[in-house]
Amino acid sequence: MLSATGLARARARLRRHGQEHVLRFFEELDDDGRARLLAQIEELDLDWLDRVLAAEPPRVDPADLTPCTEVILPGGADDAAARRAGEEALRRGRVGVLVVAGGQGTRLGFEGPKGLFPIGPVSGSTLFQIHAERIVSTGRRYGVTPPLYLLTGDSGHKEACEYFKKNNYFGIPRDRVQILQQGLAPAVDFAGKLLLDAKDRLVLSPSGNGGLFLALRRHGAFDHMAALGVDALSYIQVDNPLSASTDPLFIGHHLLAQSEYSCKAIRKTAPLERVGHYALVRGRLRVVEYTEIPEALVHETTPQGTLRYLWANPGLFIWDVAFALAQSRRLDLPFHRAHKKIPYLDEQGELVSPEEPCGVKLESFAMDTLEAAHPALLLACERDAEFAPVKNAEGADSPDSARRLMQGLHRAWLRLAGIAVRDKPPVRVEISPLFALDAEEVRARWKGVRSIEQDLYLREP
Ligand code: UTP
């Protein structure tokens, strides 16, 4: 039996915050349903919710914006020293890899966690597998396997754990893998009222990838890093199979500059491209959403004809671990309001599947912590070699476009190694990170014929 005081306490709390309606169907529930709902209510931080809903949504004043011009271009004089420093850090085990995979992947519409999406153009390897193989290959090259911290959401956590276990963690030592479940935030309607999607269940959704800092701390990942001597954390997003999570050049630039937050930057392809822009806001480096930059500004060019707001965010960062730990203690990370079509129960208890956005999901973003970093740096990278996002089911940023980019890169590596790949009709090529992490490694390992006439998947050396 449920205690009457538990219900009375929940009711009083909800009433204080104007949210008592979530108990509307309570009398219809059996004991299990009542217990489930009360447990969810118990977990809610309603003071936090009131604060977030009362706060002005984060907004950038165009008058405060200036383009960012300090970008390290590859090929500079410091590259050799940076590469050496990065390689030394990898040999000394100073680098950990964080893969954020806690999103819902609604645009892709794939059943199950996005990390299980088979993206390999020839092999059908999953996104998880490719990221794991890169870590294993790095371990072979430098003698120390970087630890993997994988952030999952509520729905995909169990499947991700089972998948990694079934595949023996792809060869990463078990004690170097942590799969961490991130927190959830309640969804509300436009009047700020909590939504139910069943009579005994609130609508909860992942609280944005900014939840990673707290998840790392709550699950002991920072202690794990300290025990291993990891002081640089490489952040990648699960849906980019080309993320070079252990790039020695990037790691080296980050360490030599004693940066707290280092970012790779890609050139925009068009003024109105819908990407996050690197820009200065009152002199501080930030990622500013395309919606926040007035159209007139994004069209501006320099006297040389390049876009003034040129640099975009591909979601590839390296953080100083002490900086990341400090972010996990912050209470002021802004929450963004994403207007979404959220299925909800109406007053009669019928499930409504709205055609238009009807409510708000609250999300914080890891990139919003960039403003707090000092110093921070930007390293330009070649877009097509490092950025193949899998966001949509088709068209731009889809599995098709990502597979094309993967094959384009791997063909280029083979060409650089002097190997011809048949073009007409084209054959498909794919190189697993276990075979090579870059063009030089392809050249060093390739023992076969000098031309490729049929589909090829290169895996073990
Ligand atoms: P996106 O904003 O692209 O979201 O996340 P998504 O959930 O993958 O896709 P849509 O918008 O529902 O279609 C960028 C990265 O941040 C992670 C995602 O897994 C992705 O790697 N993420 C997002 C989290 O880890 N947690 C979240 O709460 C949200």
Boltz pocket constraint, residues with backbone or C-beta under 6 A from the ligand:
constraints:
  - pocket:
      binder: B
      contacts: [[A, 100], [A, 101], [A, 102], [A, 103], [A, 104], [A, 105], [A, 106], [A, 107], [A, 108], [A, 114], [A, 151], [A, 153], [A, 182], [A, 183], [A, 206], [A, 207], [A, 208], [A, 209], [A, 210], [A, 211], [A, 236], [A, 237], [A, 238], [A, 239], [A, 391]]
      max_distance: 6.0
